Amino acid sequence: AWIEIASLRSQSPATPSHYNDRKTRVIARSPAGGGATKQSRSDWLNRPRPVARLRTPQYLTCALRRADTRYMAQIAPPPPGLTRVNESEGTFSERFPILFEEEGRLRKAEKVNRVLTDYFGGDARSKTAVDVGCSTGIMTRHYTGAFGWVIGLDTDGVGVRNGAVLALEAGLPPSRLQFCGGDGCIMPLADNSVDAVICNQVYEHVDDQPGLMREIHRVLRPGGACYFGIGTRHVLIEGHYKLPFLSWMPHWAADLYMKLMGKKVRYDVVLLSYRNLKKLVREFAVIDYTIDIIKRPESYADDGRGPIRRWVEKWPVWLLRALLPIIPIHVWVLIKPGERTAPAGSRRQRYQGGTP
């Protein structure tokens, strides 16, 4: 009921002010149906648009209400890119049914809650969080156990609708849990408006990764935190398509590899190396929870451990630090610099002046 489909008129709305200075170039199809032509993001956003209909759920107006504050934004679908080439086969949640398996989703969500609760000093119930790439909404609903108000955001219409149904079934009003169709690179949120952003295994599904980080930085309040759960490129078995060394290859070779292995889709994931991930988050201060989670998994509800993981737990910390560039999964808390007192008993006390 709180997700309204916009009646977009032929005249285009004004481009948000924080995009006026962008020089990002995107590829779009020419109106005549010819080949791809280059145009700026602002030109693309200001193009003439047809009236949206129910069969095009990408065009949504998200009314984010809390107390007397109302954030309104008109969301247009991003231009086609590498991470969206397989959408003719279904949305992301339709192509990966594991996203509907509640037990596994809840385990992952509890890990996120534990990390952010630790950062915020044990009580985040007065905080506002936005879950970027919320998918089916199962994890987003669980975040309401730690945060006062949670907003789920995704371009996956099937996932967003599923999340809205979950919220209704749980009896959670929009002031506690809300779902919105939209792009994480153009969030329908005001500057400095949220305390926490959850970006868990999402960056690799975004074409404009620097734009995603700029948006996260923009919407966070000073001293706010982003849970950044990430995979690196140099992993032995690629996590989405379960093929060895798939993420190491250039995309043309990865597409050929997938075709030879009987996959009917292209490789649509953009994973970065550890070094390039560090460059991606350079605007933030970083607290790395990775080793702490490996050594104290019970403190973070990380119980999905195999024999190799239990063996790695016994390794000394100095060795794990040396091996960080080749560890496949990392958990970082990204902090937007600002004045805020560090709560007693949290790892945030170790953060001083931007140094983990």
KEZAVEX-378356 format. One record per residue (C-alpha): residue number from 0; residue in one letter; chain; x, y negated, z. Coordinates in steps of 0.05 Angstrom, whole numbers, padded with zeros to 5 digits. Layout:
<atoms>
<atom nr="NUM" rest="a" kette="A" east="X" north="Y" up="Z"/>
...
</atoms>
This chain:
<atoms>
<atom nr="0" rest="a" kette="A" east="00000" north="00000" up="00000"/>
<atom nr="1" rest="w" kette="A" east="00059" north="-00047" up="00011"/>
<atom nr="2" rest="i" kette="A" east="00090" north="-00032" up="-00056"/>
<atom nr="3" rest="e" kette="A" east="00057" north="-00076" up="-00109"/>
<atom nr="4" rest="i" kette="A" east="00067" north="-00069" up="-00183"/>
<atom nr="5" rest="a" kette="A" east="00082" north="-00137" up="-00213"/>
<atom nr="6" rest="s" kette="A" east="00043" north="-00166" up="-00271"/>
<atom nr="7" rest="l" kette="A" east="00103" north="-00193" up="-00308"/>
<atom nr="8" rest="r" kette="A" east="00086" north="-00248" up="-00358"/>
<atom nr="9" rest="s" kette="A" east="00120" north="-00259" up="-00424"/>
<atom nr="10" rest="q" kette="A" east="00159" north="-00318" up="-00396"/>
<atom nr="11" rest="s" kette="A" east="00219" north="-00297" up="-00354"/>
<atom nr="12" rest="p" kette="A" east="00229" north="-00316" up="-00281"/>
<atom nr="13" rest="a" kette="A" east="00288" north="-00357" up="-00259"/>
<atom nr="14" rest="t" kette="A" east="00353" north="-00319" up="-00250"/>
<atom nr="15" rest="p" kette="A" east="00374" north="-00312" up="-00177"/>
<atom nr="16" rest="s" kette="A" east="00424" north="-00366" up="-00159"/>
<atom nr="17" rest="h" kette="A" east="00477" north="-00316" up="-00136"/>
<atom nr="18" rest="y" kette="A" east="00481" north="-00288" up="-00207"/>
<atom nr="19" rest="n" kette="A" east="00491" north="-00354" up="-00243"/>
<atom nr="20" rest="d" kette="A" east="00566" north="-00351" up="-00237"/>
<atom nr="21" rest="r" kette="A" east="00575" north="-00279" up="-00258"/>
<atom nr="22" rest="k" kette="A" east="00616" north="-00262" up="-00319"/>
<atom nr="23" rest="t" kette="A" east="00597" north="-00189" up="-00320"/>
<atom nr="24" rest="r" kette="A" east="00585" north="-00163" up="-00390"/>
<atom nr="25" rest="v" kette="A" east="00534" north="-00109" up="-00404"/>
<atom nr="26" rest="i" kette="A" east="00512" north="-00070" up="-00465"/>
<atom nr="27" rest="a" kette="A" east="00441" north="-00076" up="-00489"/>
<atom nr="28" rest="r" kette="A" east="00403" north="-00054" up="-00551"/>
<atom nr="29" rest="s" kette="A" east="00386" north="-00108" up="-00601"/>
<atom nr="30" rest="p" kette="A" east="00311" north="-00124" up="-00608"/>
<atom nr="31" rest="a" kette="A" east="00310" north="-00100" up="-00680"/>
<atom nr="32" rest="g" kette="A" east="00331" north="-00031" up="-00658"/>
<atom nr="33" rest="g" kette="A" east="00401" north="-00036" up="-00686"/>
<atom nr="34" rest="g" kette="A" east="00467" north="-00020" up="-00653"/>
<atom nr="35" rest="a" kette="A" east="00491" north="-00041" up="-00584"/>
<atom nr="36" rest="t" kette="A" east="00506" north="-00115" up="-00575"/>
<atom nr="37" rest="k" kette="A" east="00542" north="-00151" up="-00518"/>
<atom nr="38" rest="q" kette="A" east="00505" north="-00201" up="-00475"/>
<atom nr="39" rest="s" kette="A" east="00514" north="-00231" up="-00406"/>
<atom nr="40" rest="r" kette="A" east="00476" north="-00205" up="-00346"/>
<atom nr="41" rest="s" kette="A" east="00440" north="-00272" up="-00338"/>
<atom nr="42" rest="d" kette="A" east="00418" north="-00270" up="-00411"/>
<atom nr="43" rest="w" kette="A" east="00393" north="-00200" up="-00402"/>
<atom nr="44" rest="l" kette="A" east="00354" north="-00218" up="-00339"/>
<atom nr="45" rest="n" kette="A" east="00323" north="-00278" up="-00374"/>
<atom nr="46" rest="r" kette="A" east="00300" north="-00239" up="-00436"/>
<atom nr="47" rest="p" kette="A" east="00226" north="-00239" up="-00455"/>
<atom nr="48" rest="r" kette="A" east="00190" north="-00182" up="-00420"/>
<atom nr="49" rest="p" kette="A" east="00125" north="-00146" up="-00435"/>
<atom nr="50" rest="v" kette="A" east="00070" north="-00138" up="-00384"/>
<atom nr="51" rest="a" kette="A" east="00087" north="-00080" up="-00338"/>
<atom nr="52" rest="r" kette="A" east="00039" north="-00022" up="-00333"/>
<atom nr="53" rest="l" kette="A" east="00030" north="00034" up="-00283"/>
<atom nr="54" rest="r" kette="A" east="00072" north="00081" up="-00326"/>
<atom nr="55" rest="t" kette="A" east="00133" north="00035" up="-00317"/>
<atom nr="56" rest="p" kette="A" east="00145" north="00036" up="-00242"/>
<atom nr="57" rest="q" kette="A" east="00213" north="00003" up="-00250"/>
<atom nr="58" rest="y" kette="A" east="00179" north="-00065" up="-00251"/>
<atom nr="59" rest="l" kette="A" east="00161" north="-00075" up="-00179"/>
<atom nr="60" rest="t" kette="A" east="00151" north="-00133" up="-00132"/>
<atom nr="61" rest="c" kette="A" east="00177" north="-00116" up="-00063"/>
<atom nr="62" rest="a" kette="A" east="00146" north="-00156" up="-00006"/>
<atom nr="63" rest="l" kette="A" east="00192" north="-00147" up="00053"/>
<atom nr="64" rest="r" kette="A" east="00155" north="-00174" up="00113"/>
<atom nr="65" rest="r" kette="A" east="00177" north="-00182" up="00185"/>
<atom nr="66" rest="a" kette="A" east="00148" north="-00231" up="00235"/>
<atom nr="67" rest="d" kette="A" east="00141" north="-00296" up="00196"/>
<atom nr="68" rest="t" kette="A" east="00196" north="-00280" up="00146"/>
<atom nr="69" rest="r" kette="A" east="00176" north="-00257" up="00075"/>
<atom nr="70" rest="y" kette="A" east="00227" north="-00239" up="00022"/>
<atom nr="71" rest="m" kette="A" east="00199" north="-00233" up="-00049"/>
<atom nr="72" rest="a" kette="A" east="00237" north="-00211" up="-00110"/>
<atom nr="73" rest="q" kette="A" east="00220" north="-00189" up="-00180"/>
<atom nr="74" rest="i" kette="A" east="00260" north="-00127" up="-00198"/>
<atom nr="75" rest="a" kette="A" east="00277" north="-00109" up="-00270"/>
<atom nr="76" rest="p" kette="A" east="00309" north="-00043" up="-00289"/>
<atom nr="77" rest="p" kette="A" east="00384" north="-00048" up="-00302"/>
<atom nr="78" rest="p" kette="A" east="00410" north="-00040" up="-00372"/>
<atom nr="79" rest="p" kette="A" east="00425" north="00031" up="-00393"/>
<atom nr="80" rest="g" kette="A" east="00495" north="00054" up="-00371"/>
<atom nr="81" rest="l" kette="A" east="00537" north="00116" up="-00361"/>
<atom nr="82" rest="t" kette="A" east="00504" north="00135" up="-00295"/>
<atom nr="83" rest="r" kette="A" east="00434" north="00134" up="-00326"/>
<atom nr="84" rest="v" kette="A" east="00446" north="00173" up="-00390"/>
<atom nr="85" rest="n" kette="A" east="00410" north="00235" up="-00365"/>
<atom nr="86" rest="e" kette="A" east="00345" north="00202" up="-00344"/>
<atom nr="87" rest="s" kette="A" east="00310" north="00232" up="-00405"/>
<atom nr="88" rest="e" kette="A" east="00316" north="00298" up="-00367"/>
<atom nr="89" rest="g" kette="A" east="00281" north="00268" up="-00306"/>
<atom nr="90" rest="t" kette="A" east="00298" north="00222" up="-00248"/>
<atom nr="91" rest="f" kette="A" east="00357" north="00238" up="-00203"/>
<atom nr="92" rest="s" kette="A" east="00313" north="00270" up="-00150"/>
<atom nr="93" rest="e" kette="A" east="00278" north="00312" up="-00203"/>
<atom nr="94" rest="r" kette="A" east="00344" north="00337" up="-00230"/>
<atom nr="95" rest="f" kette="A" east="00371" north="00352" up="-00161"/>
<atom nr="96" rest="p" kette="A" east="00315" north="00386" up="-00121"/>
<atom nr="97" rest="i" kette="A" east="00362" north="00395" up="-00062"/>
<atom nr="98" rest="l" kette="A" east="00344" north="00323" up="-00044"/>
<atom nr="99" rest="f" kette="A" east="00276" north="00348" up="-00022"/>
<atom nr="100" rest="e" kette="A" east="00304" north="00400" up="00027"/>
<atom nr="101" rest="e" kette="A" east="00288" north="00369" up="00094"/>
<atom nr="102" rest="e" kette="A" east="00334" north="00407" up="00140"/>
<atom nr="103" rest="g" kette="A" east="00398" north="00389" up="00104"/>
<atom nr="104" rest="r" kette="A" east="00376" north="00317" up="00094"/>
<atom nr="105" rest="l" kette="A" east="00361" north="00308" up="00168"/>
<atom nr="106" rest="r" kette="A" east="00430" north="00335" up="00188"/>
<atom nr="107" rest="k" kette="A" east="00464" north="00284" up="00143"/>
<atom nr="108" rest="a" kette="A" east="00418" north="00228" up="00168"/>
<atom nr="109" rest="e" kette="A" east="00435" north="00243" up="00241"/>
<atom nr="110" rest="k" kette="A" east="00509" north="00237" up="00225"/>
<atom nr="111" rest="v" kette="A" east="00496" north="00167" up="00196"/>
<atom nr="112" rest="n" kette="A" east="00455" north="00148" up="00258"/>
<atom nr="113" rest="r" kette="A" east="00511" north="00171" up="00305"/>
<atom nr="114" rest="v" kette="A" east="00565" north="00132" up="00268"/>
<atom nr="115" rest="l" kette="A" east="00526" north="00067" up="00265"/>
<atom nr="116" rest="t" kette="A" east="00501" north="00074" up="00336"/>
<atom nr="117" rest="d" kette="A" east="00573" north="00081" up="00358"/>
<atom nr="118" rest="y" kette="A" east="00592" north="00019" up="00319"/>
<atom nr="119" rest="f" kette="A" east="00535" north="-00022" up="00348"/>
<atom nr="120" rest="g" kette="A" east="00550" north="00001" up="00418"/>
<atom nr="121" rest="g" kette="A" east="00494" north="00050" up="00431"/>
<atom nr="122" rest="d" kette="A" east="00431" north="00009" up="00416"/>
<atom nr="123" rest="a" kette="A" east="00411" north="-00010" up="00346"/>
<atom nr="124" rest="r" kette="A" east="00336" north="-00013" up="00357"/>
<atom nr="125" rest="s" kette="A" east="00335" north="-00088" up="00349"/>
<atom nr="126" rest="k" kette="A" east="00372" north="-00083" up="00283"/>
<atom nr="127" rest="t" kette="A" east="00349" north="-00084" up="00211"/>
<atom nr="128" rest="a" kette="A" east="00378" north="-00034" up="00162"/>
<atom nr="129" rest="v" kette="A" east="00371" north="-00024" up="00087"/>
<atom nr="130" rest="d" kette="A" east="00384" north="00045" up="00056"/>
<atom nr="131" rest="v" kette="A" east="00412" north="00034" up="-00013"/>
<atom nr="132" rest="g" kette="A" east="00398" north="00095" up="-00057"/>
<atom nr="133" rest="c" kette="A" east="00346" north="00123" up="-00009"/>
<atom nr="134" rest="s" kette="A" east="00324" north="00176" up="-00060"/>
<atom nr="135" rest="t" kette="A" east="00268" north="00219" up="-00031"/>
<atom nr="136" rest="g" kette="A" east="00264" north="00179" up="00034"/>
<atom nr="137" rest="i" kette="A" east="00274" north="00238" up="00082"/>
<atom nr="138" rest="m" kette="A" east="00339" north="00209" up="00110"/>
<atom nr="139" rest="t" kette="A" east="00310" north="00138" up="00109"/>
<atom nr="140" rest="r" kette="A" east="00252" north="00160" up="00153"/>
<atom nr="141" rest="h" kette="A" east="00302" north="00190" up="00203"/>
<atom nr="142" rest="y" kette="A" east="00339" north="00124" up="00208"/>
<atom nr="143" rest="t" kette="A" east="00279" north="00094" up="00243"/>
<atom nr="144" rest="g" kette="A" east="00301" north="00133" up="00305"/>
<atom nr="145" rest="a" kette="A" east="00361" north="00087" up="00310"/>
<atom nr="146" rest="f" kette="A" east="00338" north="00021" up="00278"/>
<atom nr="147" rest="g" kette="A" east="00280" north="-00025" up="00290"/>
<atom nr="148" rest="w" kette="A" east="00264" north="-00037" up="00216"/>
<atom nr="149" rest="v" kette="A" east="00288" north="00005" up="00158"/>
<atom nr="150" rest="i" kette="A" east="00281" north="-00011" up="00083"/>
<atom nr="151" rest="g" kette="A" east="00291" north="00042" up="00030"/>
<atom nr="152" rest="l" kette="A" east="00314" north="00019" up="-00038"/>
<atom nr="153" rest="d" kette="A" east="00323" north="00060" up="-00102"/>
<atom nr="154" rest="t" kette="A" east="00311" north="00059" up="-00177"/>
<atom nr="155" rest="d" kette="A" east="00285" north="00131" up="-00173"/>
<atom nr="156" rest="g" kette="A" east="00209" north="00121" up="-00177"/>
<atom nr="157" rest="v" kette="A" east="00194" north="00194" up="-00158"/>
<atom nr="158" rest="g" kette="A" east="00238" north="00188" up="-00096"/>
<atom nr="159" rest="v" kette="A" east="00210" north="00121" up="-00075"/>
<atom nr="160" rest="r" kette="A" east="00138" north="00147" up="-00080"/>
<atom nr="161" rest="n" kette="A" east="00157" north="00208" up="-00039"/>
<atom nr="162" rest="g" kette="A" east="00187" north="00163" up="00014"/>
<atom nr="163" rest="a" kette="A" east="00124" north="00120" up="00017"/>
<atom nr="164" rest="v" kette="A" east="00082" north="00183" up="00028"/>
<atom nr="165" rest="l" kette="A" east="00129" north="00205" up="00084"/>
<atom nr="166" rest="a" kette="A" east="00121" north="00138" up="00118"/>
<atom nr="167" rest="l" kette="A" east="00045" north="00143" up="00115"/>
<atom nr="168" rest="e" kette="A" east="00046" north="00214" up="00142"/>
<atom nr="169" rest="a" kette="A" east="00091" north="00193" up="00199"/>
<atom nr="170" rest="g" kette="A" east="00045" north="00135" up="00216"/>
<atom nr="171" rest="l" kette="A" east="00102" north="00085" up="00208"/>
<atom nr="172" rest="p" kette="A" east="00077" north="00015" up="00190"/>
<atom nr="173" rest="p" kette="A" east="00114" north="-00030" up="00141"/>
<atom nr="174" rest="s" kette="A" east="00144" north="-00068" up="00200"/>
<atom nr="175" rest="r" kette="A" east="00183" north="-00004" up="00217"/>
<atom nr="176" rest="l" kette="A" east="00194" north="00031" up="00150"/>
<atom nr="177" rest="q" kette="A" east="00186" north="00005" up="00080"/>
<atom nr="178" rest="f" kette="A" east="00204" north="00031" up="00010"/>
<atom nr="179" rest="c" kette="A" east="00219" north="-00011" up="-00050"/>
<atom nr="180" rest="g" kette="A" east="00236" north="00004" up="-00122"/>
<atom nr="181" rest="g" kette="A" east="00297" north="-00035" up="-00143"/>
<atom nr="182" rest="d" kette="A" east="00370" north="-00037" up="-00160"/>
<atom nr="183" rest="g" kette="A" east="00424" north="-00040" up="-00106"/>
<atom nr="184" rest="c" kette="A" east="00462" north="-00090" up="-00149"/>
<atom nr="185" rest="i" kette="A" east="00403" north="-00138" up="-00147"/>
<atom nr="186" rest="m" kette="A" east="00373" north="-00129" up="-00078"/>
<atom nr="187" rest="p" kette="A" east="00307" north="-00164" up="-00060"/>
<atom nr="188" rest="l" kette="A" east="00337" north="-00191" up="00004"/>
<atom nr="189" rest="a" kette="A" east="00358" north="-00260" up="00027"/>
<atom nr="190" rest="d" kette="A" east="00431" north="-00276" up="00042"/>
<atom nr="191" rest="n" kette="A" east="00454" north="-00255" up="00112"/>
<atom nr="192" rest="s" kette="A" east="00388" north="-00220" up="00125"/>
<atom nr="193" rest="v" kette="A" east="00405" north="-00149" up="00151"/>
<atom nr="194" rest="d" kette="A" east="00449" north="-00120" up="00205"/>
<atom nr="195" rest="a" kette="A" east="00466" north="-00055" up="00171"/>
<atom nr="196" rest="v" kette="A" east="00470" north="-00026" up="00101"/>
<atom nr="197" rest="i" kette="A" east="00472" north="00049" up="00089"/>
<atom nr="198" rest="c" kette="A" east="00507" north="00068" up="00024"/>
<atom nr="199" rest="n" kette="A" east="00517" north="00142" up="00030"/>
<atom nr="200" rest="q" kette="A" east="00544" north="00179" up="-00031"/>
<atom nr="201" rest="v" kette="A" east="00515" north="00126" up="-00077"/>
<atom nr="202" rest="y" kette="A" east="00572" north="00085" up="-00107"/>
<atom nr="203" rest="e" kette="A" east="00589" north="00139" up="-00158"/>
<atom nr="204" rest="h" kette="A" east="00519" north="00133" up="-00187"/>
<atom nr="205" rest="v" kette="A" east="00525" north="00058" up="-00201"/>
<atom nr="206" rest="d" kette="A" east="00556" north="00029" up="-00264"/>
<atom nr="207" rest="d" kette="A" east="00571" north="-00040" up="-00234"/>
<atom nr="208" rest="q" kette="A" east="00608" north="-00016" up="-00171"/>
<atom nr="209" rest="p" kette="A" east="00639" north="-00085" up="-00156"/>
<atom nr="210" rest="g" kette="A" east="00569" north="-00115" up="-00163"/>
<atom nr="211" rest="l" kette="A" east="00542" north="-00065" up="-00112"/>
<atom nr="212" rest="m" kette="A" east="00596" north="-00086" up="-00062"/>
<atom nr="213" rest="r" kette="A" east="00582" north="-00160" up="-00074"/>
<atom nr="214" rest="e" kette="A" east="00508" north="-00149" up="-00059"/>
<atom nr="215" rest="i" kette="A" east="00523" north="-00110" up="00004"/>
<atom nr="216" rest="h" kette="A" east="00569" north="-00166" up="00027"/>
<atom nr="217" rest="r" kette="A" east="00516" north="-00218" up="00010"/>
<atom nr="218" rest="v" kette="A" east="00458" north="-00188" up="00048"/>
<atom nr="219" rest="l" kette="A" east="00497" north="-00169" up="00110"/>
<atom nr="220" rest="r" kette="A" east="00499" north="-00217" up="00169"/>
<atom nr="221" rest="p" kette="A" east="00568" north="-00238" up="00193"/>
<atom nr="222" rest="g" kette="A" east="00593" north="-00180" up="00236"/>
<atom nr="223" rest="g" kette="A" east="00543" north="-00133" up="00203"/>
<atom nr="224" rest="a" kette="A" east="00564" north="-00063" up="00182"/>
<atom nr="225" rest="c" kette="A" east="00557" north="-00018" up="00121"/>
<atom nr="226" rest="y" kette="A" east="00560" north="00058" up="00129"/>
<atom nr="227" rest="f" kette="A" east="00600" north="00077" up="00067"/>
<atom nr="228" rest="g" kette="A" east="00600" north="00152" up="00057"/>
<atom nr="229" rest="i" kette="A" east="00643" north="00167" up="-00004"/>
<atom nr="230" rest="g" kette="A" east="00674" north="00222" up="-00045"/>
<atom nr="231" rest="t" kette="A" east="00739" north="00214" up="-00082"/>
<atom nr="232" rest="r" kette="A" east="00757" north="00232" up="-00153"/>
<atom nr="233" rest="h" kette="A" east="00812" north="00282" up="-00137"/>
<atom nr="234" rest="v" kette="A" east="00770" north="00338" up="-00109"/>
<atom nr="235" rest="l" kette="A" east="00778" north="00411" up="-00130"/>
<atom nr="236" rest="i" kette="A" east="00704" north="00426" up="-00140"/>
<atom nr="237" rest="e" kette="A" east="00661" north="00369" up="-00165"/>
<atom nr="238" rest="g" kette="A" east="00602" north="00363" up="-00117"/>
<atom nr="239" rest="h" kette="A" east="00545" north="00349" up="-00165"/>
<atom nr="240" rest="y" kette="A" east="00557" north="00400" up="-00220"/>
<atom nr="241" rest="k" kette="A" east="00601" north="00449" up="-00182"/>
<atom nr="242" rest="l" kette="A" east="00655" north="00453" up="-00235"/>
<atom nr="243" rest="p" kette="A" east="00730" north="00455" up="-00218"/>
<atom nr="244" rest="f" kette="A" east="00770" north="00391" up="-00234"/>
<atom nr="245" rest="l" kette="A" east="00710" north="00360" up="-00270"/>
<atom nr="246" rest="s" kette="A" east="00719" north="00292" up="-00238"/>
<atom nr="247" rest="w" kette="A" east="00793" north="00289" up="-00256"/>
<atom nr="248" rest="m" kette="A" east="00778" north="00286" up="-00330"/>
<atom nr="249" rest="p" kette="A" east="00762" north="00226" up="-00374"/>
<atom nr="250" rest="h" kette="A" east="00687" north="00225" up="-00389"/>
<atom nr="251" rest="w" kette="A" east="00692" north="00248" up="-00461"/>
<atom nr="252" rest="a" kette="A" east="00730" north="00310" up="-00438"/>
<atom nr="253" rest="a" kette="A" east="00683" north="00320" up="-00379"/>
<atom nr="254" rest="d" kette="A" east="00623" north="00318" up="-00427"/>
<atom nr="255" rest="l" kette="A" east="00656" north="00371" up="-00471"/>
<atom nr="256" rest="y" kette="A" east="00673" north="00413" up="-00409"/>
<atom nr="257" rest="m" kette="A" east="00601" north="00411" up="-00385"/>
<atom nr="258" rest="k" kette="A" east="00575" north="00430" up="-00454"/>
<atom nr="259" rest="l" kette="A" east="00622" north="00490" up="-00457"/>
<atom nr="260" rest="m" kette="A" east="00598" north="00511" up="-00387"/>
<atom nr="261" rest="g" kette="A" east="00526" north="00511" up="-00410"/>
<atom nr="262" rest="k" kette="A" east="00504" north="00445" up="-00378"/>
<atom nr="263" rest="k" kette="A" east="00450" north="00409" up="-00417"/>
<atom nr="264" rest="v" kette="A" east="00468" north="00339" up="-00392"/>
<atom nr="265" rest="r" kette="A" east="00527" north="00293" up="-00396"/>
<atom nr="266" rest="y" kette="A" east="00574" north="00278" up="-00338"/>
<atom nr="267" rest="d" kette="A" east="00541" north="00216" up="-00307"/>
<atom nr="268" rest="v" kette="A" east="00583" north="00207" up="-00244"/>
<atom nr="269" rest="v" kette="A" east="00637" north="00154" up="-00235"/>
<atom nr="270" rest="l" kette="A" east="00683" north="00175" up="-00178"/>
<atom nr="271" rest="l" kette="A" east="00743" north="00133" up="-00159"/>
<atom nr="272" rest="s" kette="A" east="00811" north="00151" up="-00130"/>
<atom nr="273" rest="y" kette="A" east="00826" north="00136" up="-00057"/>
<atom nr="274" rest="r" kette="A" east="00871" north="00078" up="-00079"/>
<atom nr="275" rest="n" kette="A" east="00816" north="00047" up="-00123"/>
<atom nr="276" rest="l" kette="A" east="00764" north="00056" up="-00068"/>
<atom nr="277" rest="k" kette="A" east="00809" north="00014" up="-00022"/>
<atom nr="278" rest="k" kette="A" east="00811" north="-00040" up="-00076"/>
<atom nr="279" rest="l" kette="A" east="00735" north="-00036" up="-00083"/>
<atom nr="280" rest="v" kette="A" east="00723" north="-00054" up="-00010"/>
<atom nr="281" rest="r" kette="A" east="00777" north="-00107" up="-00003"/>
<atom nr="282" rest="e" kette="A" east="00726" north="-00161" up="00017"/>
<atom nr="283" rest="f" kette="A" east="00710" north="-00121" up="00080"/>
<atom nr="284" rest="a" kette="A" east="00747" north="-00100" up="00142"/>
<atom nr="285" rest="v" kette="A" east="00746" north="-00024" up="00147"/>
<atom nr="286" rest="i" kette="A" east="00739" north="00023" up="00206"/>
<atom nr="287" rest="d" kette="A" east="00755" north="00093" up="00182"/>
<atom nr="288" rest="y" kette="A" east="00714" north="00146" up="00219"/>
<atom nr="289" rest="t" kette="A" east="00739" north="00203" up="00176"/>
<atom nr="290" rest="i" kette="A" east="00791" north="00232" up="00223"/>
<atom nr="291" rest="d" kette="A" east="00749" north="00220" up="00285"/>
<atom nr="292" rest="i" kette="A" east="00692" north="00260" up="00253"/>
<atom nr="293" rest="i" kette="A" east="00740" north="00317" up="00234"/>
<atom nr="294" rest="k" kette="A" east="00768" north="00321" up="00304"/>
<atom nr="295" rest="r" kette="A" east="00703" north="00310" up="00343"/>
<atom nr="296" rest="p" kette="A" east="00648" north="00337" up="00297"/>
<atom nr="297" rest="e" kette="A" east="00599" north="00351" up="00355"/>
<atom nr="298" rest="s" kette="A" east="00599" north="00276" up="00372"/>
<atom nr="299" rest="y" kette="A" east="00572" north="00260" up="00302"/>
<atom nr="300" rest="a" kette="A" east="00524" north="00319" up="00293"/>
<atom nr="301" rest="d" kette="A" east="00571" north="00346" up="00238"/>
<atom nr="302" rest="d" kette="A" east="00554" north="00419" up="00245"/>
<atom nr="303" rest="g" kette="A" east="00558" north="00441" up="00172"/>
<atom nr="304" rest="r" kette="A" east="00629" north="00468" up="00179"/>
<atom nr="305" rest="g" kette="A" east="00660" north="00528" up="00145"/>
<atom nr="306" rest="p" kette="A" east="00724" north="00566" up="00164"/>
<atom nr="307" rest="i" kette="A" east="00769" north="00518" up="00126"/>
<atom nr="308" rest="r" kette="A" east="00739" north="00458" up="00162"/>
<atom nr="309" rest="r" kette="A" east="00748" north="00491" up="00230"/>
<atom nr="310" rest="w" kette="A" east="00821" north="00505" up="00213"/>
<atom nr="311" rest="v" kette="A" east="00832" north="00432" up="00191"/>
<atom nr="312" rest="e" kette="A" east="00804" north="00409" up="00259"/>
<atom nr="313" rest="k" kette="A" east="00865" north="00438" up="00292"/>
<atom nr="314" rest="w" kette="A" east="00914" north="00397" up="00251"/>
<atom nr="315" rest="p" kette="A" east="00949" north="00339" up="00287"/>
<atom nr="316" rest="v" kette="A" east="00924" north="00269" up="00275"/>
<atom nr="317" rest="w" kette="A" east="00990" north="00246" up="00244"/>
<atom nr="318" rest="l" kette="A" east="00983" north="00300" up="00190"/>
<atom nr="319" rest="l" kette="A" east="00911" north="00282" up="00175"/>
<atom nr="320" rest="r" kette="A" east="00930" north="00209" up="00167"/>
<atom nr="321" rest="a" kette="A" east="00984" north="00228" up="00118"/>
<atom nr="322" rest="l" kette="A" east="00934" north="00270" up="00078"/>
<atom nr="323" rest="l" kette="A" east="00878" north="00217" up="00076"/>
<atom nr="324" rest="p" kette="A" east="00888" north="00202" up="00001"/>
<atom nr="325" rest="i" kette="A" east="00872" north="00275" up="-00017"/>
<atom nr="326" rest="i" kette="A" east="00815" north="00287" up="00033"/>
<atom nr="327" rest="p" kette="A" east="00753" north="00293" up="-00012"/>
<atom nr="328" rest="i" kette="A" east="00701" north="00261" up="00034"/>
<atom nr="329" rest="h" kette="A" east="00709" north="00197" up="00075"/>
<atom nr="330" rest="v" kette="A" east="00665" north="00158" up="00123"/>
<atom nr="331" rest="w" kette="A" east="00681" north="00084" up="00128"/>
<atom nr="332" rest="v" kette="A" east="00645" north="00029" up="00165"/>
<atom nr="333" rest="l" kette="A" east="00653" north="-00035" up="00125"/>
<atom nr="334" rest="i" kette="A" east="00649" north="-00099" up="00166"/>
<atom nr="335" rest="k" kette="A" east="00631" north="-00167" up="00139"/>
<atom nr="336" rest="p" kette="A" east="00679" north="-00214" up="00176"/>
<atom nr="337" rest="g" kette="A" east="00645" north="-00257" up="00228"/>
<atom nr="338" rest="e" kette="A" east="00642" north="-00273" up="00301"/>
<atom nr="339" rest="r" kette="A" east="00609" north="-00219" up="00343"/>
<atom nr="340" rest="t" kette="A" east="00628" north="-00188" up="00410"/>
<atom nr="341" rest="a" kette="A" east="00651" north="-00116" up="00407"/>
<atom nr="342" rest="p" kette="A" east="00606" north="-00072" up="00451"/>
<atom nr="343" rest="a" kette="A" east="00641" north="-00033" up="00506"/>
<atom nr="344" rest="g" kette="A" east="00654" north="00040" up="00491"/>
<atom nr="345" rest="s" kette="A" east="00652" north="00036" up="00415"/>
<atom nr="346" rest="r" kette="A" east="00707" north="00045" up="00363"/>
<atom nr="347" rest="r" kette="A" east="00692" north="-00026" up="00343"/>
<atom nr="348" rest="q" kette="A" east="00735" north="-00048" up="00402"/>
<atom nr="349" rest="r" kette="A" east="00794" north="-00025" up="00361"/>
<atom nr="350" rest="y" kette="A" east="00777" north="-00073" up="00305"/>
<atom nr="351" rest="q" kette="A" east="00814" north="-00139" up="00313"/>
<atom nr="352" rest="g" kette="A" east="00822" north="-00189" up="00257"/>
<atom nr="353" rest="g" kette="A" east="00804" north="-00140" up="00201"/>
<atom nr="354" rest="t" kette="A" east="00852" north="-00084" up="00221"/>
<atom nr="355" rest="p" kette="A" east="00822" north="-00015" up="00233"/>
</atoms>
